[in-house]
């Protein structure tokens, strides 16, 4: 994970910042003689990240939010998707 948003310098302490990606694939046929696949994808990031709501508030006030503002060490983000 980068030290700052979209930065080139990385943090080399995996116990402090890390990201995981998970994928599960289930091959099953619901219709006879037709194959099907259900894929579930998820990820989690744990790093020094900004607070989205704070950036939106700054933008609404006419300010340009900096990528390094509103950061907090140890924030996490998760997401899931299926295809």
SVG drawing of the C-alpha trace seen along z (x, -y; Angstrom):
<svg xmlns="http://www.w3.org/2000/svg" viewBox="-33 -28 42 60">
<polyline fill="none" stroke="black" stroke-width="0.4" points="0.0,0.0 1.3,-3.5 2.2,-6.0 -0.2,-8.6 -3.0,-8.3 -1.8,-7.4 1.8,-7.7 4.8,-5.8 6.5,-5.2 5.2,-2.1 4.8,-1.1 6.8,2.1 5.3,3.1 2.5,5.6 1.2,5.6 0.5,1.9 -1.0,1.7 -2.3,4.5 -4.9,5.5 -6.6,8.9 -8.5,10.1 -10.9,13.1 -12.5,14.9 -14.9,17.9 -16.1,19.7 -19.0,22.1 -19.6,24.1 -23.2,25.3 -25.9,26.0 -29.4,24.6 -30.6,25.5 -30.1,29.1 -27.2,29.4 -26.2,25.7 -23.2,24.9 -23.1,21.9 -20.6,20.1 -21.2,18.0 -18.2,15.8 -18.0,13.9 -15.3,11.3 -14.4,9.4 -11.5,7.2 -10.4,5.3 -7.8,2.6 -6.3,1.5 -4.2,-1.6 -3.7,-5.3 -6.7,-6.5 -8.8,-9.6 -12.3,-10.1 -14.6,-10.4 -17.2,-12.4 -14.7,-15.0 -13.5,-15.4 -17.1,-15.8 -17.8,-18.5 -14.7,-20.4 -15.7,-20.2 -19.2,-21.5 -17.6,-24.5 -15.8,-25.3 -12.4,-24.0 -10.3,-21.4 -9.6,-18.5 -6.0,-17.3 -5.4,-13.6 -3.4,-13.7 -6.0,-15.6 -8.5,-13.8 -6.2,-10.8 -6.4,-8.3 -4.1,-5.4 -5.8,-2.1 -8.9,-2.8 -10.4,0.1 -12.5,0.5 -14.4,3.5 -16.4,4.4 -18.1,7.4 -19.2,8.1 -20.7,11.0 -20.6,11.8"/>
</svg>
